[in-house]
């Protein structure tokens, strides 16, 4: 009981440390696992026992026999299902071909390249060498996200790395499974044929079970056949059912099945998807915390000492500095990515939970089978995992600046609220060449925005995950314009530092429109209008109009006219340099000549503009 409780407590503590110091959680998790496992047994325990013994040994341990293997398999299936839920087809419009090549051609280069190097450097058999290379194909999203979280990058780079990390997990696992099947089946005349038949069964049953059960679960949820309070646990049990059933029909096909299931659900019209994601994310954090400590503690010190040689450094250097760049450059050939962007993607390739988890499982199984050289698999993969995470976590930001992909200025615009007026304003900004992202907790608004081809995210503003979204790293303007004053104020107070590099603005409340001072109004989206006024102006005139401004006199006159006119609201000023909010122009006291003023309201003709200027209205 003490060991089990200790794993959970230490795991969550490691997650908190990772959050506090903005590092991948894998680092403190593996270090804690090594501390309570092999290090404790060698240096800290009087009787030479591990503080946490994953496998039952005599009178101590957590999992008897094959139980640890089963637990790890089920846990990884849940983690990969959650990853599949986050995959959206709409995110890869610009870089789809690159991602496809990375997870196919890039994986092949890594597989054969690392396998050949492992064979000649460590003198491993070809079968074990390719098992090792199959395991290190993967780049986990759980380690990439924290590394990129605080690096402002172009969206295409972030998207490539995110999708590669999630999609390549099951591919790496399946390649490792195929090689493992080769080793398990053994030599003989039917060796290759048997292994390929097994692989075909994996593909067939994995995709079939995943696709079928995804549609069945979506149907049950959308038709409200599952009560709300059972939604999460029924979904969890369905994932486990799919994994186990697929495994029964084709051994090792469960991982593919749950990823396919997650992808189908995530890209369908599933009600309560966000709620399902919250639950799975929380569960994944807990499982990752437990798994890494368990798997690290399961390593023995004699296994780690196998790495104390120049061969380890040689293998690591070739994998990271030769094979990874070769795979990336081959995969991005003839793409729109520039040389510096390719270099950065080559540099960032940390390995994660799937590599470590499956390495530990297969390594221990092969050791029991007495396969020569199997003792190298787990420590070598853990070395690649720890080494790549440490390298990328400490150097990614600096390297981004060196190669010139670090965005010095973040000009994308995040609009909180996706109502009709928000979408109209977003459309105007998009037409001006701005990247605009809409967020809202109202799924109907988000669905409409996505139908209008906007980048739109269904998210609750009170979620911590919003600030860690790596694909919003180029956002420099924050505009909160929901109908809820509390939400608007919270958005600015919580996210101005993250997304408001160039400015944070919100709609005024009805009371603030009446009582706010001129200085306070400079932080409002529209200086003297609230959400009600904005909505009424949109309803009366649902298009944004423009009027040319020659000088400051015209500027003041037009603003006075719009202020007097009911349901007319000034929005933006555009000069030869850029586009600005009215509040920005006033705050920075910009020069007011040769401008274009955009507004919601009735058309202002040039003749009428001259008239109001002459009369100083």
DRENSE-616996 format. One record per residue: z, x, y of N, C-alpha, C in turn; residue in three letters. Coordinates in steps of 0.02 Angstrom, whole numbers, plus 50000, padded with zeros to 5 digits. Atoms other than C-alpha are relative to their C-alpha. Example, Ala and Ser with C-alpha at 12.3 -4.5 7.8 and 13.67 -1.06 7.14 Angstrom:
500005004549941503905061549775500005004550060ALA;499974995849941503575068449947500374996150055SER;
***
This chain:
500005004149940500005000050000500005004350063UNK;499964995549942500445014150120499335003350014UNK;500644996849991498785022850090499484995350030UNK;500495004949976497755007150117500134998250073UNK;499845001549930498675002650277499855005950044UNK;500124993949960498545020650335499265000950016UNK;500734999449987496635020650315499794995550056UNK;500205004849948496445005050422500275002150068UNK;499694998049936497655011250556499655006250028UNK;500334993949977496875028550565499284998750020UNK;500695001649984495125021250564499924996750068UNK;500035003349935495435009850712500215004850056UNK;499804994949950496335024050803499415004650015UNK;500594995749990494785034950777499474996450042UNK;500485003949961493685020950846500214999850074UNK;499765000149931494785019951001499905006850034UNK;500114993349972494715038751027499265001050017UNK;500724999449987492815038051013499804996150062UNK;500155004149941492745023951142500275003450063UNK;499674997049941493945032851260499635006150025UNK;500324993849980493025049351259499234999849994UNK;500735001150002491265041951238499645004749952UNK;500314995950052490855051051077499864995549939UNK;500125004050061490135044550912500634999749957UNK;499385001050039491535037350806500005004049936UNK;500054996250063490895047150656500395006650003UNK;499654993649994491675063150725500744999449985UNK;499285000550017493515057950730500124997049931UNK;499915003150066493285047450572499955005249944UNK;500084994950052492625061850466500545005250004UNK;499484994949992493865074150539500684997549974UNK;499385002850027495315062450499499974999749924UNK;500075000250072494635059850324500095006849967UNK;499914993250027494525078550295500725002350006UNK;499304998049990496275080750364500464997049947UNK;499555003350048497115067950252499775001049927UNK;500264998850067496025073050104500045007349980UNK;500004993150025495515090950061500445004750039UNK;499584995349961496415099550205500744998949984UNK;499305001450018498065090750166500165002749931UNK;499874997750068497885094749982500055007649995UNK;500024992750004497535113150016500545003450041UNK;499574996349953498635117550164500654996450019UNK;499445003749971499865103650205500484996949949UNK;499575003250051500535095950044500325005349955UNK;499654995150043501845105249943499764999749928UNK;500225000750069501205098149779499245000349993UNK;500724999450003499365100549824499634993449993UNK;500305006650006499035081849830499714997850068UNK;500285002949938497935072849956500474994650027UNK;499605005549971498835061350077499684993249985UNK;500365006050021497485048450040499535002049944UNK;500414998650059496715048849867499554994049986UNK;500435005850009495175037449860499944997749928UNK;500105001850070494955038049670500665001049962UNK;499374999850038496415034349552500025006349956UNK;499914993750035497065050649483500725000449976UNK;499324999850027498575049849369500394993950023UNK;499585005449975499875039549461499874998550073UNK;500135001049929499055039449633499254999050012UNK;500695001149982497455033149710499874992750015UNK;500155006849977496615017649780499524996349954UNK;500535003450039495095013949670499945003049931UNK;500084997450069495095015649480499275000049979UNK;500664999850030493515020649388499444999750051UNK;500595000849958491905014749471500134995650061UNK;499855004949947492805003349596499815002650069UNK;500184997349935492535015049743499254999450012UNK;500735000749994490655014949709499824992850019UNK;500155007049987490634995949709500214998050071UNK;499765001749932491674994549868499545002950053UNK;500444996849951490585006949962499324996550002UNK;500655003450003488994998249903500024993450038UNK;499945006549966489594981149963500105000950076UNK;499874998849928490224988250129499365002150036UNK;500634997849969488574997050166499514994250005UNK;500465005849996487634980950126500164995750061UNK;499805004049941488624971650261499795003650064UNK;500184996149941488334985750386499254999750013UNK;500735000249992486454985850354499764992950018UNK;500185006949981486364966750366500114999050075UNK;499865000649928487174967550538499485003850041UNK;500534996349966485904980850588499354996250000UNK;500615003950003484484969850529500004994150048UNK;499955005649953485114955350636499815002050071UNK;500134997849931484884965850793499275001950012UNK;500704997949992483044969850760499594994350028UNK;500425005149968481894960150878499295002650007UNK;500714997949995480004960750866499785001050072UNK;500214999749930479864958051054500165006750033UNK;499794993749969480684974951087499515005749988UNK;500424994350018479294985551013499274999050021UNK;500695001349977477764979351110499655006550020UNK;500314994049973477474996251191500025005949952UNK;499914994150043478055008151055499974998349926UNK;500035001950071477744998750893499655005149956UNK;500354995050043476455011150824500405006449991UNK;499604993950005477595025850862500574999249950UNK;499455001350047479065018050770499754999549929UNK;500295000750067477955013550623499855006949970UNK;500164993350025477355031450608500635004149987UNK;499384996250009479105038550629500344998349934UNK;499655001950061479785028450484499555000649938UNK;500454998950058478265032050373499805007349997UNK;500234993149998477385048250417500575004850013UNK;499434995749983478945055650497500485000849942UNK;499554999750058480005051150346499705004449944UNK;500334996050052478715058950229500055007550015UNK;499954993049980478715075250327500705002649990UNK;499304998050009480615075850328500175000649926UNK;499855000050072480695071650143499735006249965UNK;500304994250035479485084950083500225006650031UNK;499804993949967479955097950214500705002149983UNK;499304998450014481835097050189500105001449925UNK;499944998850072481615096050000499785007049981UNK;500264993350015480585111949994500495005450024UNK;499534995149971481815121150108500645000349958UNK;499395000150040483335115550006499895003549933UNK;500154996950066482485121149845500005007650006UNK;500074992749995482095138749907500615003450031UNK;499424997049968483645141650014500614999849954UNK;499415000750042484975134949894499855000449925UNK;500214999550070483985136949732500194993849960UNK;499885006350035484275118649689499374998049961UNK;500575002650036483165110149563499604995450046UNK;500435004249957481705100349634500284992950006UNK;499745006849998482525083849588500584999350050UNK;499435000349954484155087549681499785001650072UNK;500254998349933483215095349826499704993950035UNK;500305005949970482225079549854500494994250007UNK;499465004949989483775068749831500345001550066UNK;499704998049936484555078649974499554998250058UNK;500465001449945483005076850082499914992550011UNK;500035007249992482905058250047500604997250037UNK;499395002249967484685056150106500015001650074UNK;499964998149929484445065350271499414997550041UNK;500525003349961482915055250321500304995750054UNK;499735005349957484055042550403500315002750064UNK;499654998749936484625042850585500364993650019UNK;499635006249994486005030150603500094997450071UNK;499895002949934486145018050751500725000650024UNK;499304999449980488035019650748500165006750033UNK;499894993549967487875037750803499535001150059UNK;500484999249944486335036650914500244996350062UNK;499805004249942487015022651024500515003350045UNK;499514996749955488575031851087499715006150036UNK;500294994149969487545047451121499564998250060UNK;500475001949948486235038351225500314995450053UNK;499705005249958487445025951306500055002150073UNK;499884997749932487765036651459499445004550026UNK;500574996149977486045044551478499464995350025UNK;500535004449975484845035251594499315002549978UNK;500654998150028483175035751501499504994450011UNK;500515005250001481525026651506500114995549940UNK;499875004950053481615010851404499635001749936UNK;500394998450060480245016751285500365005149956UNK;499654994850039481265032051232500604997049965UNK;499415003250030482845021951204499814995449944UNK;500225004850051481895008751107499775003649937UNK;500234996250057481055021550994500595002549959UNK;499434997150036482705029950950500434994649968UNK;499605005550028483625013450926499674997249937UNK;500355003150056482305005850811499925004949942UNK;500054995150054482045021850714500665000349962UNK;499344999550032483915022850681500154994249954UNK;499845005950040484045005050616499524999149942UNK;500505001250052482415003650520499995005349946UNK;500074994550048482485020550437500595000449952UNK;499435000050046484205017550359499814997549931UNK;500185002350067483565006750216499435004049968UNK;500544995950028482005017550198500275006349969UNK;499684994050027483035033250176500404998549937UNK;499615002050059484175024050056499554998849940UNK;500455001550056482705017949952499675006249972UNK;500294993750024481905035149945500525003749957UNK;499474996750038483575042249888500104996549932UNK;499935003950061483695028249760499455001849950UNK;500574998350043481965032249693500105006849966UNK;499884993350028482395050649671500574999849951UNK;499435000750046484055045949593499784996949934UNK;500275003050061483115034949470499635005349959UNK;500354994550034482005049949428500495004349961UNK;499514995550031483525060649393500364996449943UNK;499625003750051484445047049295499574998649939UNK;500445001450057482935042549187499885006349959UNK;500094993650034482665060849148499285001649985UNK;500684997850015481155070249087499684996149944UNK;500365003550053479915065148955499364997050024UNK;500665002549984478235057148948500014994150045UNK;500005006249960478755040549026500385000650064UNK;499574999049942479745048249168499724997050065UNK;500295002349936478585045049316499844992549998UNK;500175007150007477975028149253500624995650004UNK;499385004050000479735021749223500314999750070UNK;499714999849933480345027449394499604995750050UNK;500435004049955478865019449484500074992649987UNK;499895007050016479125003149391500664997650030UNK;499355001849970480945003249447499934999250075UNK;500095000449927480415006349626499624993650019UNK;500365006249988479164992049617500454993949995UNK;499525005550008480544980549555500464999650061UNK;499564999949941481634986049700499654996550059UNK;500375003049945480294981349827499904992549989UNK;500155007050014479864964849743500624995650007UNK;499405004249999481614958049716500385000650066UNK;499664999249936482334965349876499714995750054UNK;500325004049948481064957249991500034992549984UNK;499995007150019481004940949892500684996850011UNK;499335002849991482874938149888500204999850073UNK;499824999849929483104943450069499664994550040UNK;500395005049963481714932150135500224992949982UNK;499835006750023482194917050030500694997850024UNK;499325001949980484064917150064500084999750075UNK;499965000349927483794920450249499784993150024UNK;500245006749980482784904350266500484994549977UNK;499535005050025484024894850159500624999750044UNK;499414999949957485504900450265499854997250069UNK;500195002649934484584896950428499934992449998UNK;500085007350007484144879450366500694996649998UNK;499335002950006485964876050319500385000150066UNK;499654999449935486604882150488499704995250051UNK;500335004249950485314873050594500094992649986UNK;499895007050018485564856750498500744998249998UNK;499275001149997487454858550519500294998049933UNK;499735001350067487754858250332500635004249988UNK;499414995750004489094871650361500454998550059UNK;499555001249943490624867250467500095006350042UNK;499974994349955490854878350618500525005249980UNK;499464995250015492484885950559499865004149937UNK;500194996250060491664891550396499365004050009UNK;500654996949989490074898350476500005007449984UNK;500004992750009490554916750477500145002049927UNK;499824998050068491364917350305499464997949950UNK;500565002050043489934907550224499435005050006UNK;500534995049989488694919750303500175006649964UNK;499784993950034489714934450239499924999449924UNK;500055000950072489814927350064499264999749977UNK;500725000350017487924924050067499705007049998UNK;500244993050000487584942250112500215003449935UNK;499764996950062488664947949966499644997149939UNK;500365003250055487824935249851499295002949994UNK;500684997350001486084941349900500005007249973UNK;499964993150023486594959449874500115000449924UNK;499834999750071487364956349703499444997349957UNK;500545003050039485994944749640499395004649997UNK;500584995550000484634956849694500135006149956UNK;499824994350042485574971149609499944998349926UNK;500035002150070485654961049448499275000249974UNK;500705000250020483764958749444499665006850004UNK;500304993349992483324976249506500545004550030UNK;499464995649978484644989749517499795003950063UNK;500084996649935484804997249694499524996450047UNK;500425003849953483734983549775500404996150051UNK;499585004049956485214975649863499975002050073UNK;500034997849930485114986450019499384997350035UNK;500615002749971483314981450050500064992550012UNK;499945007249995483734963150020500404997950061UNK;499585002149943485114962350150499695001850067UNK;500344998349938484084971450282499454994950015UNK;500525005149991482614959450255500324993450022UNK;499655006249982483824944850264500235000150073UNK;499784999449930484564951150428499424999650049UNK;500585000149955482844954050506499704993050007UNK;500285006849998482214936650459500444995450041UNK;499535004249962483784928250528499995001950074UNK;499974997749931483794938950686499384998150040UNK;500625001649965481984934650729499814992749994UNK;500135007250005482074916250685500364996150054UNK;499665004449952482674901550787500654997649970UNK;499365001550032484434902250718500524998250052UNK;499455001849956485804892850806500615004249981UNK;499384996250011487474902050824499875007349980UNK;500144993150019486604918950800500485004950034UNK;499574995549963487644927150936500715000149971UNK;499345000550030489254920950859500025003749933UNK;500054996550063488694927550691499995007550010UNK;500034992949985488304944350768500695002850020UNK;499334997749979490034945650849500445001349938UNK;499584999350060490874942850681499785006049959UNK;500254994550041489744955050588500135006850034UNK;499874993749965489954968350724500735002249990UNK;499294998450009491854967350712500135002349929UNK;499914998150070491774968050523499705006849986UNK;500324993550010490574982750529500435005750026UNK;499564994949972491744992550641500575001649951UNK;499454999150047493164989850517499765003649937UNK;500254997050061492104994250366499795007350010UNK;500204993049985491365009850447500615004450005UNK;499384996249992493115015550492500305001749932UNK;499714998950067493725013450313499565004749959UNK;500464996250042492165020750232500015007450016UNK;500054992949982492075036950329500635003749980UNK;499384996650019493905040950300500045000749924UNK;499994999850072493775036550116499535005549972UNK;500504995450026492195046650087500165007250018UNK;499814993149980492805061750185500605002449960UNK;499404998150039494485061550095499825001349928UNK;500204999150071493565060849929499705006949986UNK;500274993250008492805078149959500575004849983UNK;499514994850017493725093049884499855006450038UNK;500084993949962494005109549971499525004849967UNK;500474995450034493045119149838499284998050014UNK;500675002249982491535108349882499815002550069UNK;500144997749932491695112850066499885007550002UNK;500084992750000491835131350024499305002049976UNK;500684998650020490105130249946499545001150060UNK;500414999649939489435128950124500145006450040UNK;499814994149962490275144950182499535005849984UNK;500524995050014488665155050176499454999650052UNK;500564999849952487185160150283499464994949982UNK;500515004850022486115148350180500084993350035UNK;499865006349967486965133450261499704999950070UNK;500264999549931486525139150437499245000050000UNK;500734999850005484735142650383499714993149987UNK;500235006750016484515125550306500064995350060UNK;499885004349942485265116850458499505001450055UNK;500454998149945484205126450582499284997749986UNK;500685002050016482575122950490499924992450003UNK;500035007349999482965104350468499984997450071UNK;499925002749932483455101750650499475002650048UNK;500444997049948482335113850746499275000949978UNK;500704999350023480765114050638499754993349972UNK;500255006050035480615098750525500024993850044UNK;499945006049956481255085550648499465000150055UNK;500555000049950480075091050791499314999049969UNK;500645000850033478625092350669499874992649983UNK;500075007150017478945074450609499874995850061UNK;500075003949939479095067750786499315001150032UNK;500654998549968477545076450855499424997249959UNK;500525002950042476495071050706499984992450008UNK;499965007349995477105053050725499794997450068UNK;500165002349931476815052250913499335002650024UNK;500664997549980475095060250913499564994150024UNK;500435005149969473895050351025500384993850025UNK;499615005549971475335039351087500045000950076UNK;499914999749928475765035651268500585004450022UNK;499424995849984477315046451258499775006950025UNK;500164993549972477275062351362500345005549960UNK;499744994250036477685079851301500765000350005UNK;499284999549992479435079751375500374994549963UNK;499695005550037479805062851296500005001449925UNK;500034998050071479245069251126500525005349985UNK;499504994750010480355084451147500704997149996UNK;499335003050001481865073651184500124996149936UNK;499935003750062481565062251036500085004849941UNK;499934994950052481375077850928500715002749998UNK;499344997049995483055084150990500544995349974UNK;499495004950018484015067950956499844997049932UNK;500105002750067484115064450770500635000349959UNK;499374999650038485935062450716499984995549938UNK;499955003950061486275056450539500654996149999UNK;499435004449995487515042550504500294997649934UNK;499605002750055488465031350384499624999549935UNK;500375001050063487085027750258499905006749965UNK;500094993450031486725046250230500655002349967UNK;499364997750027488565050450207500234995749942UNK;499765004550052488955035050104499635000849934UNK;500394999650062487535036049979500045007049970UNK;499934993250026487695054949966500635000649958UNK;499374999750036489495052949913499964996349933UNK;500075003950061489055039549787499585003549947UNK;500454996950048487585048249707500265006849978UNK;499734993550017488405065249714500534999549945UNK;499475000850050489925059249617499734997649933UNK;500305002450062488845050049490499655005649962UNK;500364994650033487765065249456500485005349973UNK;499504995450025489315076149439500274997749932UNK;499755002850063489955064449303499485000849945UNK;500544999250049488265065749217499895007349981UNK;500064992950015488435084649220499365003250024UNK;500634997349974486855087749322500165006650038UNK;499884993549970486775106049374499824999950075UNK;500114999749928486945108549563500204993750037UNK;499825006349968487565090849596500585000850049UNK;499434999049956489125097849679499795001650072UNK;500244998349933488045103049828499814993850042UNK;500295005749965487385085649872500454997350055UNK;499555003049950488895077949959500175004750057UNK;499844995649944489465093250059499405001850044UNK;500594998349960487685097550113499814994350047UNK;500175005849957487345079950177500534999250054UNK;499475000549949489035079450265499925005450053UNK;500124994749952488605096050346499454998150049UNK;500545002249957486965089050413500244994450047UNK;499745005549960487855073250473500445002750057UNK;499544997449949489255082450564499645004650049UNK;500354995349957488115096150630499554996750050UNK;500465003349954486795084650703500374995750051UNK;499625004049953488085073050781500335004350053UNK;499684995449952489025087550860499485002850049UNK;500534997049958487415095450924499754994950051UNK;500285005049955486715079350998500514997350049UNK;499485002749956488365073051068500165004750057UNK;499814995249949488665089051164499425002350044UNK;500574997249963486895093251221499474995050022UNK;500555004749986485855077251234499914998950075UNK;500055001349928486255074051418499705006050036UNK;500264993949969485935092151467499265001049982UNK;500704999150021484335092851365499544995050034UNK;500405005149964483725076651445499825002450070UNK;500134997349933483885085051615499525005949997UNK;500434994150006483045101051556499274998149990UNK;500705001950014481495092351488499744994750047UNK;500245004549948481435079951632499934992749981UNK;500015007150017481745063151546500614996450028UNK;499405002949970483395060351634499804996550065UNK;500215003749941483065046551761500465001450059UNK;499604998549940483645052551931500154993750039UNK;499915006249964483445035152002499864994149953UNK;500075005850043483725019051906499804994050043UNK;500275005249956482645005451983499914993249967UNK;500055006650033482664991451854500544995350028UNK;499565005149970483514975251905500294995649945UNK;499675004550047484794965651802500234993850037UNK;499815006349969484964947351849500454996249953UNK;499525003950039486504938251785499874992650015UNK;500185007049990485954920151761499254999349992UNK;500715000950015484284913951694499784992950015UNK;500195006849981484164896951779499305000050031UNK;500685000649971482544890451857499915004450062UNK;500084995649942482834899052026500005007449982UNK;499974993050022483294915351938499345002249970UNK;500634998250032481704915051835499435000450051UNK;500514999749948480644911551989500065006650038UNK;499894993849963481424926252081499815006049955UNK;500174994750047481244937151925499245000849994UNK;500744999850004479404932451915499705003450061UNK;500244996949938479134937552096500125007649997UNK;499844992950004480004954252068499555003649949UNK;500434997150051479004957351910499295001050026UNK;500674999449970477384954052004499965005850049UNK;499974994349954477944967552125500095006749963UNK;499964993850039478034980151983500695002149980UNK;499314998350017479904979551952500154998049927UNK;499755002150065480704979451781500614995650011UNK;499465004849990481834964151775500264997849932UNK;499685002450061483074959451638500464994250019UNK;499585005949988483884942251634500524999549944UNK;499485001250051485534938951546500344993450016UNK;499665006449991486424922451519500324998149933UNK;499705002650061487584914151394499694993349980UNK;500345006350014486524898351405499375001449960UNK;500574998450044485344899551257499364996550021UNK;500605003549977484154886551328499655003750056UNK;500284996149945483914896751486499665006349973UNK;500274993850029483634912551382499364998549961UNK;500605001950038482394903851267499414998750048UNK;500535001449952481414897751418499755006550033UNK;500204993649970481434915051496499575004149952UNK;500394996350050480794922851335499314996949990UNK;500655003450004479414909751325499565001950059UNK;500374997949941478924915151501499875007650000UNK;500144992950010478804933051433500455004650041UNK;499524995749966480354939751521500425003749948UNK;499484996950039481554952451451500634996050012UNK;499425004449992483024940851421500475000949942UNK;499504998850052484644943551327500534994650004UNK;499465004950004485834929951270500655003749990UNK;499374996250003487514937751309500514996950046UNK;499445002249959489204932851377500205005750046UNK;499854994849951489604942351536500685003349987UNK;499334997250014491384945051471500005004649939UNK;500044995650057490744955051322499975007350021UNK;500004992949985491104973651324499345003349982UNK;500614996950024489474977151232499455000450052UNK;500525000049948488434973351387499965006850033UNK;500004993649967488964989551468499765005849958UNK;500214994750045488484999651314499294999249974UNK;500685001250022486724992851294499555005750024UNK;500374994049980485665008751291499334998450032UNK;500655001749971484084999351340500064997450071UNK;499905001749930484854994851508500205006150041UNK;499784993949967485145013051554499605001550064UNK;500384998849939483785012451689500114994650053UNK;499855005349952484554997551780500395003050059UNK;499664997449940485055001751959500194994650050UNK;499835005749957485204984452039500314994549958UNK;499665005550033486384970551989500024994050047UNK;499995006249961486144952752052500304994549958UNK;499665005550035487344939051996499854993550036UNK;500195006249967486664921852032500054994049952UNK;499875005950041487414909551909500314994550044UNK;499685005549964488134892751960500765000449998UNK;499284999250008489884899151917500245005750045UNK;499784994949953490734908452061500435005349965UNK;499564995350035492014916451943499585005149960UNK;500444995650038490634923451833499655005150045UNK;500344995549952489704930651983500465005550024UNK;499524995049975491264939152049500195004949945UNK;499824995750056491724945851877499435005049985UNK;500584995650014489964952851851500005006050046UNK;500014994549952490084963252009500615004549991UNK;499404995850006491874968951983499995004249936UNK;499994996550064491554974251802499415004649989UNK;500614996450018489774980751803499645003450058UNK;500324996849942489384987051978499915007549990UNK;500044992750010489755005051929499485001849948UNK;500464998550054488665003851774499284998450020UNK;500675002449986487174993951838499824999650074UNK;500135000949929487344994052027499955006450039UNK;500074993449967486865011852071499734999250071UNK;500315000949934485795005852217500264993950038UNK;499735005949966486674989552253500194994549951UNK;499785005750040487634974852181500084994150047UNK;500005005949957487424957452252500144993849959UNK;499865006350034487984939952209499914994250048UNK;500025006049958487794922252270500694998650029UNK;499375001949970489124916452389500254993449972UNK;499735006650018490284902252344499924995450061UNK;500085004949945490224886352449500505001450056UNK;499494998449949491844891352536499835006250039UNK;500174993849967491204908752573499434999150050UNK;500545001449953489644901852655500284997850067UNK;499695002749939490784893352782500445005350034UNK;499474995949971492164906252803499875007550000UNK;500104992750005491434923452762499805003150066UNK;500204996349941491274936352900499305002849991UNK;500684997150004489594944352940499995006049954UNK;499984994050043490134960352853500034998149926UNK;499945002250069490614951152693499344997349974UNK;500635003150020488934942252691499495005349979UNK;500484994750018488054959052671500025001649926UNK;499974999250072488604958852489499734994149962UNK;500265006050032487844941852456499255000749987UNK;500724999850015486134939252377499614996950058UNK;500275003049938485674927452518500584999150047UNK;499414999549956486814929652669500374993550013UNK;499655006249980487174911252705499844994149954UNK;500185005450047486724901552548500375000949934UNK;499674999850066487634896952387499514997549947UNK;500425002150056486974891452217499704993150011UNK;500265006849987486804873352272499415000250047UNK;500554999449953485724877952421499385003249967UNK;500554996650034484674889552313499644995149953UNK;500295004850048484404875952182499604994650037UNK;500355005249962483924862952312499375002750032UNK;500604996949970482724874852398499465000949946UNK;500484999350055481914878352229499694993349981UNK;500255006650019481774859952190499494997450050UNK;500465002449948480914856152356499375004350005UNK;500574995449993479794871652359500045005449945UNK;499914995550057479694879952186499515005949999UNK;500414993949997478624894652246500295004450055UNK;499784995249949479044910352343499415001650045UNK;500544998949951478024912152502500145006450039UNK;499944993849961477714927252613499744998950070UNK;500235000249931477534929452800500035007150028UNK;500024993349971477024945352893500435000350062UNK;499564998849943478244952353019499755006350036UNK;500274994349961477554963653157500555004150033UNK;499484996449962479144968053250500684996549990UNK;499325002650008481014964853264500084993150030UNK;499955006649969480774949953379499764994649952UNK;500255004850050479724941053247500494999349942UNK;499515000150055480984945853114500584995450016UNK;499435004149981482434938153207499814992650007UNK;500215006949988481434922653254499884996449933UNK;500145003250065480864919153074500654998749963UNK;499355001150034482634921353006500364994150031UNK;499675005649967483294909253137499674993449980UNK;500365006050021481944896753091500204997949929UNK;499825001550069482344897952905500724997649995UNK;499305002250000484184895952944500064992850023UNK;499985006849973483864879953043499674995049953UNK;500355004450046482644872852917500434998649938UNK;499655001650061483474863552775499605002349940UNK;500314997950063483124870152601499475005450009UNK;500424994149989482344886252663500445006249998UNK;499564994250011483064903052608499605006450002UNK;500334993450001482514920852653500245004049940UNK;499834996350061482474932452502499925007550007UNK;500144992850002481634949452517499605002250060UNK;500414996649950480884961552641499635005749964UNK;500404994750030479454972952588499675004150054UNK;500354995549954478874988152685499575004749959UNK;500464995450035477725002552640500355004049946UNK;499634996050049479115010852540500214996049939UNK;499735003850056479894997252434500154992950019UNK;499795006949991480604979852416500764999850006UNK;499285000249987482334975652483500254992950008UNK;499685006349984483534961152489500134999750076UNK;499835000849929483854953952663500675003350015UNK;499344997049989485664959552643499965007650003UNK;500104992749997485084977452609499735002250067UNK;500314998449935484014977552766500524999950056UNK;499495000649948485464971652871500535005449993UNK;499474995150011486734983252792499785007050019UNK;500254993249985485654998852808499685000550069UNK;500305000349933485004993352980499315003350001UNK;500674997250006483224997052929499564997850059UNK;500485001749948481784997053051499634993649981UNK;500275006750015481094979353065499324999150032UNK;500695000949976479234981053095499525001549944UNK;500514999450052477664979852990500284998549931UNK;499685002150062478554970352854499674993749973UNK;500175006450030478234956052735500664996849978UNK;499385003650017479654943352722499834994549950UNK;500105005250050479734932452565500584995050004UNK;499495005249992480664915952562499834994049958UNK;500095006650029480914899152480500004995050058UNK;500035004849945480384885252598499294997950016UNK;500655002349979478954877152690499585005850027UNK;500474994949976477404887152737500085001150074UNK;499974998349928477544896352904499325002950019UNK;500674997749979475824898052983500085005350055UNK;499994994949948475384912553097500064996850069UNK;499975003449935475134900253241500714997650015UNK;499325002549990476844892553214500485005850011UNK;499574994149991477614909853200499965002550072UNK;500094997949930476884914753370500364995350047UNK;499685005049957477544898653443500765000850000UNK;499274999450002479324901153382500235006650031UNK;499834993749967479294919153442499994999150076UNK;500075001149928478704913853614500584995950028UNK;499455004349978480064900553625500685002749981UNK;499384996750021481354912253549500454995249961UNK;499625004850039481904899353423500455003549950UNK;
***
